[in-house]
Amino acid sequence: TWEVFRAKFFEKYFPNDVRRAKEIEFMQLKQGNMTVGEYASKFEELGKYSTFFYHPDERMKCIKFEDGLRSELRKAVGILEISDFPTLIHKCRFLEGFDHNKDNRPKSFGPQFSKKRDNEDTFNILFLRKYIYCK
């Protein structure tokens, strides 16, 4: 089978110390300043050397990938519980692009209110005044 061939190939052509170094690099891999595409490529490249992928479980692969994402992306995709690796990559790229483009959106559109409780109360009071005056 492919797994047996792969194991024998690695035994013969990759010394144990090199394999261990690559596996450690894979296990410690984090996105850091890389784009999602760069991180995914590095993840796949190093994953080839890891025993983690001898019997890859798609869900475990997704969990490992998510674990290395920057915190804002990890939080956003973690709640989706995606178990298909290509789908996970697609969603991460979308979110990365969305986050990048938020700086290009208009800064103000309509009345702006702070998220503080007082301003919510102020907004409610203004809304009620308008409602009362319109009746």
Phi, psi and omega in degrees: 000169181298319182298318180294313179301314182298316179298315180295319179299312179298320179301318186281318190255351178234112179300152182305319182295323178292316179299315180297318180298317179293321180293319177297317178300319178295313183294333180263002184298130176229153181295316181054234181269003180285153171286169178299319179298316179295318179296317180297318178297314179296320178300312180294317181299309181287332179298333179298331183268356186264139175293343176305328184257010175296321176232074188292130172256121186304320180294318179294324177298317178296318180297316180297317179297312180301321182300331181270354181290157172299151190304319182295322177287319181301317179295319183291317183270339182300322181288343180281341180050054180283131181243010177246117188300311178301323178295318179300314179299315180301313180296320179296319178296319178299311181296322178297317178294320178297315180296320180293322183279350182296335178288340182268355180283156178302142183285328179224142178212104183077187181295139180251131178232141177290162179278001180293150182300319182301318182290330175294319177296318178300317179299315180298319179296315179298320179296315180296320178301313181298318180296316181294316181292333181282340183280000000 
